[in-house]
Amino acid sequence: MSNKTFFRMFIKQPLVTASITPSSKRAAREMVKGLNLGQMKYVVELGPGTGVFTDILSARLPSDCRVLLVELEESFIQNLENKYDHRFEVVQSSACKLDKLLRERCVENVDLVISSLPFNMPVDVKNKLQDTLIDLTDSGTCMRWFTYFPWLMKRHYKRFNLEKTAFVAWNFPPMWIYTVN
């Protein structure tokens, strides 16, 4: 998918596509920096989009790790399904259904949640998703996500004990990466 197409999707649906352009490879490396990916058994990626973060997961996760990719935007689905191997399950769904998706798959332990979701999602979606993410992080799941506007994002994620992990200047726009656990 071209940057031009990605930008058009952002203009059309800014609450679904959180950025005007896909994240950089440098941002993807920073997103997983310091994580022991080689020991992970189950990973969830929320809003994988074009797969920039998924690419690094594909290269670094072990062959027995399972990855659930939850993507709402239909135009990203086919590319994600074609691009990744048997470890990756692509589901077209709202992230607010994450709890249900995990229960349907009998997943009890999630090692990592990577999120590319915008902080300005509808309140009912945000609250339901955050309830699930709090349950996961309280059980030991590591969660990482990024924002372009930390001062705005922190208002939306005040229920979490956020830790700034990185600032990626070499990305357009520059991004801040945060971790819980």
C-alpha positions as CSV (number, residue, x, y, z in Angstrom):
1,M,0.0,0.0,0.0
2,S,1.4,3.4,-1.0
3,N,1.9,6.3,1.4
4,K,-0.6,8.2,-0.7
5,T,-3.3,5.5,-0.2
6,F,-2.5,5.4,3.6
7,F,-2.9,9.2,3.8
8,R,-6.3,9.0,2.0
9,M,-7.4,6.4,4.5
10,F,-6.4,8.7,7.4
11,I,-8.3,11.6,5.9
12,K,-11.4,9.4,5.4
13,Q,-11.3,7.7,8.8
14,P,-9.0,9.4,11.4
15,L,-10.5,7.4,14.2
16,V,-9.6,4.1,12.5
17,T,-6.3,5.0,10.8
18,A,-4.2,6.7,13.5
19,S,-1.5,8.2,11.3
20,I,-1.0,9.9,8.0
21,T,1.8,7.5,7.0
22,P,3.0,4.0,8.1
23,S,5.5,3.9,10.9
24,S,9.2,3.7,10.1
25,K,11.4,0.6,10.4
26,R,13.3,2.4,13.1
27,A,10.1,2.9,15.0
28,A,9.4,-0.8,14.7
29,R,12.8,-1.7,16.2
30,E,12.2,0.7,19.1
31,M,8.7,-0.7,19.7
32,V,10.2,-4.1,20.6
33,K,13.5,-3.0,22.0
34,G,14.3,-4.6,25.3
35,L,11.6,-7.3,25.0
36,N,12.6,-11.0,25.1
37,L,10.6,-11.9,22.0
38,G,12.4,-15.3,21.8
39,Q,10.6,-16.5,24.9
40,M,7.1,-15.4,23.9
41,K,4.2,-17.8,23.3
42,Y,1.3,-15.5,22.5
43,V,1.3,-12.0,21.2
44,V,-1.6,-9.6,20.2
45,E,-1.2,-6.7,17.8
46,L,-4.0,-4.2,17.7
47,G,-4.3,-2.2,14.5
48,P,-1.4,-3.8,12.6
49,G,-2.3,-1.7,9.4
50,T,0.4,-2.3,6.8
51,G,2.4,-4.6,9.1
52,V,5.4,-2.5,9.9
53,F,5.5,-3.7,13.6
54,T,4.3,-7.2,12.4
55,D,7.3,-7.5,10.2
56,I,9.7,-7.3,13.1
57,L,7.5,-9.7,15.1
58,S,7.6,-12.2,12.2
59,A,11.4,-12.0,12.1
60,R,12.0,-12.3,15.8
61,L,9.3,-14.4,17.4
62,P,9.9,-18.1,17.8
63,S,8.2,-20.7,15.5
64,D,5.9,-21.9,18.3
65,C,4.6,-18.4,19.1
66,R,1.1,-17.5,18.1
67,V,0.1,-14.0,17.1
68,L,-3.4,-12.5,16.9
69,L,-3.6,-9.5,14.6
70,V,-6.8,-7.5,15.2
71,E,-7.5,-5.1,12.4
72,L,-10.7,-3.1,11.8
73,E,-9.9,-1.6,8.4
74,E,-10.9,-4.1,5.7
75,S,-8.5,-2.8,3.1
76,F,-5.5,-4.0,5.3
77,I,-6.8,-7.6,5.9
78,Q,-5.8,-9.3,2.6
79,N,-2.3,-8.0,2.7
80,L,-1.8,-9.1,6.3
81,E,-3.2,-12.6,5.5
82,N,-0.9,-13.0,2.5
83,K,2.2,-11.6,4.1
84,Y,2.6,-13.7,7.3
85,D,3.0,-17.4,8.1
86,H,1.0,-19.9,10.1
87,R,1.9,-18.2,13.4
88,F,-0.3,-15.2,12.5
89,E,-4.1,-15.2,12.7
90,V,-5.7,-12.1,11.1
91,V,-9.1,-11.1,12.5
92,Q,-11.2,-8.2,11.1
93,S,-12.7,-6.9,14.3
94,S,-12.9,-4.0,16.7
95,A,-10.2,-4.1,19.4
96,C,-12.9,-3.6,22.0
97,K,-13.8,-7.3,21.4
98,L,-10.3,-8.5,22.4
99,D,-11.6,-10.2,25.6
100,K,-14.1,-12.2,23.5
101,L,-11.5,-13.0,20.8
102,L,-9.1,-14.4,23.4
103,R,-11.8,-16.5,25.1
104,E,-12.9,-18.0,21.8
105,R,-9.3,-19.1,21.3
106,C,-8.9,-20.4,24.9
107,V,-6.0,-18.0,25.4
108,E,-5.2,-17.5,29.1
109,N,-1.8,-15.9,28.9
110,V,-0.7,-13.1,26.6
111,D,2.9,-12.2,26.7
112,L,2.7,-8.9,24.8
113,V,0.1,-6.5,23.3
114,I,1.4,-4.1,20.8
115,S,-1.1,-1.3,19.9
116,S,-1.2,1.1,17.0
117,L,-4.7,2.3,17.9
118,P,-5.5,6.0,18.1
119,F,-6.2,7.4,21.6
120,N,-9.2,9.3,20.4
121,M,-11.4,6.3,19.8
122,P,-15.1,6.4,20.8
123,V,-15.5,6.3,24.6
124,D,-17.5,3.1,24.7
125,V,-14.8,1.3,22.6
126,K,-12.0,2.8,24.6
127,N,-13.5,1.8,28.0
128,K,-14.2,-1.8,27.0
129,L,-10.8,-2.2,25.5
130,Q,-9.0,-0.6,28.5
131,D,-10.9,-2.9,30.9
132,T,-9.5,-5.9,28.9
133,L,-6.0,-4.4,28.7
134,I,-5.9,-3.7,32.5
135,D,-6.9,-7.3,33.2
136,L,-4.1,-8.5,30.9
137,T,-1.5,-6.2,32.3
138,D,-2.6,-7.0,35.9
139,S,-1.9,-10.6,34.9
140,G,1.6,-9.8,33.7
141,T,1.1,-9.0,30.1
142,C,3.5,-6.3,28.7
143,M,1.7,-3.7,26.7
144,R,3.4,-1.3,24.3
145,W,1.9,1.5,22.2
146,F,2.9,4.8,20.7
147,T,1.5,8.2,20.3
148,Y,2.4,11.4,18.4
149,F,0.8,13.5,21.2
150,P,1.8,12.3,24.7
151,W,0.2,15.2,26.5
152,L,-3.2,14.3,24.9
153,M,-2.8,10.5,25.1
154,K,-2.0,10.5,28.8
155,R,-5.5,12.0,29.5
156,H,-7.0,9.0,27.7
157,Y,-4.8,6.4,29.4
158,K,-4.8,7.7,33.0
159,R,-5.9,4.3,34.3
160,F,-2.5,2.9,33.3
161,N,0.9,3.1,35.0
162,L,2.7,4.4,31.9
163,E,6.4,4.3,31.4
164,K,8.0,6.2,28.5
165,T,10.2,3.7,26.7
166,A,11.5,5.6,23.7
167,F,11.2,8.7,21.6
168,V,11.6,8.1,17.9
169,A,12.5,11.3,16.1
170,W,13.3,9.4,12.9
171,N,9.6,8.8,12.1
172,F,7.0,11.0,10.5
173,P,5.5,12.3,12.6
174,P,7.9,11.7,15.6
175,M,6.5,9.2,18.1
176,W,6.7,8.4,21.8
177,I,6.5,4.8,22.8
178,Y,5.1,3.7,26.2
179,T,5.1,0.5,28.2
180,V,2.9,-0.9,30.9
181,N,4.7,-3.8,32.8
